[in-house]
């Protein structure tokens, strides 16, 4: 119940990023920016909120160690 309430309290942009990641599985920050047309600050904020709730994990990119990839950890509902 706590996770559901926390998820519902997220800003719309974070929920949108969650849905995009749910459909695409793993995406880089730049991929999220170009696919959602959200500003970089909004994507950063949404990812930080999702990571704080433990819904998204940050991984190292397979081919470029400088880049990070984001994937869902678990569904809130």
Order of alpha helices (4+ residues) and beta strands (2+ residues): alpha-alpha-beta-alpha-alpha-beta-beta
